[in-house]
């Protein structure tokens, strides 16, 4: 490796660490032009492409890195993530399994495989992987711990294991009280358990943290409607529809508005029958 290629490579890595992914791609491309056999540049550029959601370019770079060094851990790890983001779940799991055979103590591999298994609707296996990740990961990384508890809670929720879901969402909140999604998720379980006041409180806390979270307005709106606070419920449902629309989810917005019409028609019918 020439001195120039090494210097440009290090510059690209520093830019990745600073979140300057476009600049990093330019630097790493320059390093590859200087030295096309520079495997490190390919897998670092793969990381940068992954962060910019350019998954096809990321996949190509990971494959090139592995062609030059078939034991490159980071290239395998990144390729598994690329496959996951592309929805190629079996390919992702194959890469994570390969690495787990070599590095069974790396929590990231269990965590990433859990994500893929969740998307396959294999919730029991996903939970098992989250369990392993929680046992192996640093207990000082509270933000990451909170994320894992939250994700496992969602898997429990999919299994209708509501008590376990509540426990995990509560753990996540205890570790990070500033993530609106944790409160919104726990509120959804409270609502399923018909603990409506707890649900309203958590949905409200979620909205306090993130006032533009359509899902929290939607959940609170339905819950308020269930406890006969229709006027407040309508306000929340309309707010939810507006946020989903402005955030690009027009189908969700239209579904909410259609549902509001159905509920109002039912109310009008009920009023007519009572008179």
Helices and strands as residue ranges (DSSP letters): H 3-17, H 21-34, H 39-51, H 55-68, H 73-85, H 89-102, H 107-119, H 123-136, H 142-158, H 162-175, H 180-192, H 196-209, H 214-226, H 230-246, H 250-274
